[in-house]
Amino acid sequence: MNTPAKVQPWSLAGVGETLRTAWNRRVGITLLLGFSSGLPLALSGSTLQAWMATLHVNIETIGIFSLVGLPYSLKFLWAPFMDRYVPPFLGRRRGWILLAQLALAVLLALMAFTDPLTQLWRMGILAFALAFASASQDISYNAYFTDILRLSERGLGAAVQAGGYRLAMIVAGAVVLILSDRIGWRNSYLLMALLMLLAVIPSILGPEAEHPAAAPRTLTEAVVTPILEFVARRGMLWLLLLVVLYKFGNWFSGLLTNAFLIEGVHFTATDVGVVNKGFGLAATIAGVFLGGFLMTRLRLFRALLYFGVLQAVSTLAFLALSLIGHSYTVMVVAVGVENLAWGMGTAAFLAYLMALCDHRYTAFQFALLSALDSISRVFLGPPGGYVAAHWGWSAVFLISALLAIPGLVLLVFLRQRIDEVELRQPPVAAVT
């Protein structure tokens, strides 16, 4: 009797078999809701600022409008509320996602009929409300995909979530800007409101968690217990420190990439827009999908280590560009390598955050972990600018690569704990 030939895991047939096994309703819904999660961000931020600029709104006023994005940084403050209370439809996660999406669709429609020049206060209030509803959708969505994805699906799920999010940023950014010249800002925002309304479909059709955890019984429990649950775990402070340090090096130089390309090596704004924003975003999306696929074959620790090393090394491509000077070819290679590595690291990092969460308190804990990650983004910009001004751009990228080392050393030190966290069985109880 003939036995079927064994499929080699890294062959073309093996890749196809892995994707067929990994891609399912849970992963697919993660992609669609990732798009919904990413759509409002630019519409309350950079795209809205572009709209105001076309109307010649005072630049200081436009700068003040950046404050409407504050809810994204503070979303952990009301995340416990969304852990504690369960809407009367679609369960604890999808119910809140649906409510947020409906609110976003209404707010985008109201913004479409608001003139930023003559109704500035109204637009500011609507933009802040949009950011609040969007941050609330993020809270629920991050908790939802953490709850529904199985262990073997976390890497690919994190990848398609990040890919969907970034595709939405292209639509809400570049596509809306192009459309505004053709159909006007009002119609462009109304179109985005329609897209957000259509996003309720995957929310309604999405699956529930196979073993849903019970909601906290009180709001106090939803706030205090998740923190105590973190503190009670062995080595948890080191695991939380890894959240801060894993992308530390990349944030140090990544926040200044546009300034380096324009001021440091003298590329035009068009060059930077096409290569760093366009090609770079495509490379990031390719990276998260490649990282997600590789994680179907790798344990979490190895993925974090391999992709983390790649992130650190990729920074040296910009070091090479700073030494070579104005070279379009080197710029394309540097942007492509750095963004590809960043995307792969993002897939592993999101899977790590999922593994750290207790499913009873996913909304609060994931939001809290995201806030820890944002610490690097907030505080590393000024030191990077100081180094660039006093020591030069080459020093920025060299230091950036060196700053990745502490996180990698800590990662190796925590190998056993990361394996335990990855395989930890979450507490399960029936939803009450």
Secondary structure, 3 states (H helix, E strand, C coil): CCCCCCCCCCCHHHHHHHHHHHCCHHHHHHHHHHHHHHHHHHHCCHHHHHHHHHCCCCHHHHHHHHHHHHHHHHHHHCHHHHHHCCCCCCHHHHHHHHHHHHHHHHHHHHHHCCCCCCCHHHHHHHHHHHHHHHHHHHHHHHHHHHHHCCHHHHHHHHHHHHHHHHHHHHHHHHHHHHHHHHHHHHHHHHHHHHHHHHCHHHHHHCCCCCCCCCCCCCHHHHHHHHHHHHHHCCCHHHHHHHHHHCCHHHHHHHCCHHHHHHHHCCCCHHHHHHHHHHHHHHHHHHHHHHHHHHCCCCCHHHHHHHHHHHHHHHHHHHHHHHHHCCCHHHHHHHHHHHHHHHHHHHHHHHHHHHHHCCCCCHHHHHHHHHHHHHHHHHHCHHHHHHHHHHHCHHHHHHHHHHHHHHHHHHHHHCHHHHHHHHHCCCCCCCCC
